Amino acid sequence: MSAVATRRAWAELLRLPALFTVPGDALAGAAATGLRPNHRTLLAIGSSLCLYEAGMALNDWADRAEDAVERPERPLPSGRIAPPAALTAATALTAAGLALASRAGRPSLAVAGALAGTVWAYDLALKHTPAGPAAMATARGLDLLLGATATAGPDHDPRSRATAAAPSAAALAAHTLAVTVVSRREAQGGSSTAPLAALATTAALTRLVGAGTTRRPSVGGGGDVDDGGFGWRRRGRSAPGESASRGSASRGSAPRGSASGLAHESGPALRTATPESGPAPRTATPDTAHRALRGALALAYAGAAARPLFHAALNPSPPLTQRAVGGGIRAMIPLQAALAARTGAPVTALLTAALAPAARRFARKVSVT
């Protein structure tokens, strides 16, 4: 087999276009902590990419007998890649992922270890059981938490940061659960129940990430929040002399979600409501921009996921079901971006959303399912 054919086979085995859906997990996790992405976030992204690809290789190794009947064109049953090579790649990628996570700190290594264990358990034992979709959803949620704990590092309490990221992890896990349930019938088709349930999940998540006010993290400690270029920055502690004027409720470290933890970098200081000053003036520009961005990303998520799911619900044939699964995988990017925007990190949200065009382009060459 030629070198080009070999590279093509490995690209198919590892589902390379699906890699574009991975960095957003760590970025959304970092955004949920209220901290800016840093070098440890990059380590988490590298770890996630390795563990994701390990799961892809291990998945095809574990399913090689089944694929020989249902999908004989895949790299292993077609003989383009030997099964031992796929298993070796899965092992090496898992080790690399854990090594990268360890560089971000022990809490990150613990989360990465749980993620790797979930991936191997899913591929080798749980995939064809009722627990399979839940295991896949758990893996995706853990991947987001890996970004949160890595970004926090030793300077912040990883447990509190992971707690702050839990709602975003739960939302991503819910989407993953719905798509995984649909994927269990992608080779046979024949049921509209799973696509309809996934449509309901998509609608609920679209409402969750697109409606309401921006949910800014409220964990304590220092560190600046991603201001997204809108001029807002949250401070972990009050400026000297401020606590006395605010009373005992604001002494020491100001709550991250409170008005006392906010400052405007380019313009008048943010006024808080006091008996002397009256109600605080409305500062609509940043909130309006955040809401517009959040709404646009929520609609992008709904459009990417809902349309192929609707077609699969009308006609649950294998091709349309596979297309729905592929759409659900690619829809993770706008969902991750919307989650980042919802936690007050618009720049991170835009960077994540920028991965979507590349994912669509490469998916035309190599299938993500």
N, C-alpha and C positions, 0 to 999 in steps of 0.2 A: 504494500500500500504506500502511496506517495506521501511526502511530508504534508502537502496540502490536505489530502484526505484524512491523514491522522489528526491534524489540527481541527478539522471539521468534526471528526468523531468525538474528540474531547470537548469541543464546544457544545455539542449536542448532549453529551453525558452530563456536563456541568451546568447546562441551561444558562449559558453566559448572559443572555439578555435579562434574566431574572435578577442578576446581581445589582442592577440599578435600583431595585426595590429595597436593598439592604441598608445602605448608609442612612436612610431616613429614620430607621429605628433608633439608632444611637443619637441622631440629631434631635429627634422628638423627645427622647429621654433627657438629653442635656437641657433642652428648652424647658421641660417640666420642672427641673430643679431650680430654675431662676438664676442659673449661672451661665456664663458665656462658654461656648465650646473652646476647648484647649487641646494641648497635645495629648492628654489622656483620652479625650474624645476620639481623636484619630486612632489611638491604639484600640479603642473599643470597636471602631468601624472595621479596622483590619481583622480583629478577632472575629467579628460577626461574619465578615466575608468568608473567612476560612471555614468557620463552623457551618455556614450555609452550604458552601460547596462540598464539604465533607458529607453533609446530609444528602445532597444530590447524588454523589457517587455511591454512597452506601445504599440509597434507595434502589438504584438500578441493579446493584449487586444482589440485594435481597430479593428483588422481583424478577430476576433473570429468567426463571422457569415460566412464570406467568406471562412475562413479556414475549417469550418465544411463541406463545399462542396468540396473544391479543395484539402485540406490537412487535412483530418480528423485524421491523426496520430499525429498531433502536440499536445503539452501538454494541451492546453486549450480545444479544441474541443473533445479531447479524455477523458477529465475529470480527468487527472492526476494532474492538477493544477486548482484551482478555479479562475475564472476571478477577483473577488475582491482581491485575494492575489497578482495577477499579477499587478493590478493597485496600490495597496499599495506599492509593491516593486518599481514600477516606481517612485512613489512620494518620497519615502524614499531615493532612489538613487539620484534623482535630488537634494534633499535638501543636501545630503552629498557632492555632487559635487560642489554645490555653496559654501558650508561651507569651503571646502578645497581651492577653488579659492580665497575666501576672505582672507585666511591666507597669500596669496602671494601678496596682495595689492589690492587697489580699482580698478586700471585699469584692473587687471586680473578678478576681480569679474564682471566688466562690460562686458568683452568679454564672460565670462562663462554664464552670464545672457542672452546675445544675442544667445549664442549657445544653451542653454536650451530652450529658446523660439522658436528657429528654429526647434529643435527636436520635441517638443510638437506640433507645428503647422503642421509639416510634417505628423506626425502619426495620428493626429486627423482631419486634414482638407485638407492638400495639396497633400497627397500621390497619390490619384487617379485623380489628375488634371494635366493639362499641366505644372503647376509650380512645380510639385513634384520633378523631377530630379534636377532642379535648387536649390530647397530648401535643398536637400541632399548634393549637391556639396557645398553649402554655409556653411552647418554645418561642413563639413570636413575642409574647408578652415579656418573657425573660430577656429577649434580645433588646427590647427598649429599656428595661431596667439595667441592663449592662451598660448602656450609654449613660444612664443617670448616675450609677455608682462610680463609673470610671471618671466622669466629669467632676464629681465631688472630690475624689481623691482623698489624701490624708488631711487636707486643710479644713474639711467640712464633715459633718456627721453623715456618713453614707446611708445609714438607716433612715434618717429623716428625709434625705433627698429621694431615696427610693420610695418612701411613702408618698411624697409629693408627686412622683411620677406614676403612681399606681393607677389613677383614673385614665391616663393616656394609655398605659399598658393594657388595661381592661378593654378599652375601646378597640385597640388594634387586635387584641385577642378575639373579640367578638366577631370582627370582620373575617379574621382567619378561620374561625370555627365555621362560619357560614360557607365560605368558599371551599373548605376542606370537605364538608358534607356533600357539596355539589360534585366535587372531584371523584368521589367514590363511585359515581355512575358514569364517568366520562368515557369509559371504553364500551359500555353497554347501552347507556341512555335509557329511555323508557319511563322516567318519572318526572312529573312537574312539581312534586312536593318540595324537593330541596331548592330548586331555583326560586320558587315562590317564597319560601322561608328566608332565603338569602336576600330577596328583594325587600322584604319587611325589615330585615336587619340593616340593609343599606339606607332605607328611609329613616330609621330611628337614629343611625349614626350621623346621617346628613343633618338632621335636626339638632342633634347634640353638638356637633362641631360648628355649625353655622349660625345657631341662634344664641340669644342671651348675651351677656357681657363677657369681656375677656377675663379668663380665670388666671390671675397672677398668683404664683406660688407664695405661700405665707410661712415658709419655714424660716427659722431664725438663723443668725450667723452672718458673717461678712460676705463680701463678694458682690459684684455688680451684675445686674440683669441685662440681657441683651436688649438694648434700647431700640434696635431696629432702625436707627437713623432718624427717629422722630423727636429726639432731644430729651427723652425721658430716661432717667436712671434711678434705680432703686438703691438705697444705701442700707447696709447691714446695721449701722449704728447711727444714733443721732449725733449731730454736730455738737461741739462743746457748748455748754450753756443753754442748749435747747430744752433739755429735760426739765429743768427747773421751771421754765415758763409754761410748760405743758401740764405740770402736775405730776403726781405720783404714778399715774397710769402709764406714763411714757418714759419712765426712768430707764436708763441702761439701753439695752438693744431695742430699737424700734421694730415693731412687727413689720415683716416684709410686705404685707398686703395693706398696710395702713397708710393714711395720708402723710403721717410723720416720717415715713420711710421713702418719700418721693421728693425729687427735686427736679427743677427744670433747668437744663444747661444753657439754653439760649433764649433768654427772655425773663420776665418777672418770675419771682419765686411763687410756687403753688401755695395759694392761701387755703387754710383749713377753716372749718366752721367753728367759731368761738362766740361766746356771748357778746363780746365787744364788736366783732367784725361782721356778725350775721352770717347767712348762708354763704358757702364758698361759691365763687363764680364758676360757671360752666366752661370747661375747656374742651370743646367738641372736636377739634381738628384731629388730635391723635386717636381718640376713640372712634371717630367716624372712619378714619383710614383703616384702623384695625378691623372694624366691623365689615367694611367693604372687602378687605383682603380675605377675611375669614369666610364670608359668604361666597366669594368667587371660588375659593378652594373647595368649599363644601359642594358647590355645584359641579365643579370639575370631578370631584370624587363620585358624585351621584351619576354623572354622565358616563364615566368610565366603567362603573360597575353595573348600573341598572340596565342599560340597553341590551348587552349580550345576555344578561339574566332573563330579561323579558322575552327575548327570542327563544331561549332555552325552555322557558316555562310554556310557551305556545307550542313548541315543537322540540321535545326533549330527545332529539337524535344525538348520536355520539359526536358528530362534527360541531353542532351548536352547543352541546354541553361542554366540549373542550374549549370552544371559543369563550364561553361564559367563565370557565375557570381561568383562562388566560387574561380575560378582562378583569377578573377579580384580583389576580396577582398584580397587574399593572396599576389597578386602582389604589393599591397600598401607598403609592407615591403621593398622590394628592391628599389621601387621608393623613399620612404622616405630616405633610405640610400644613394641613388644616389644624392638626393637633398642636403643632408648634405655634401657629398663629394664635390659637385659643389660649395658650399659656403666655402670650405677650412677647413672642420672639419673631417678629415679621421678617427680619433678614434671614434667619434660619429657615423660616417657612419658604421664602422665595428661592433660597439655594436648593432646598429639597425639591421643590416643584420643578426646578430647572432640569432635573434628571429625567422627567417624564418623556420629553421628545426623543432622547437617546434610547430609552427603553422601547418606545414604539418602533423606532427605526430598525434597531437590531432584532426585534421580535419578528420582523418580516423575513429575516434570514435564518434564524434558529428559533424553534418553538420553545416556549417557556414551560410547557407541560410535558 
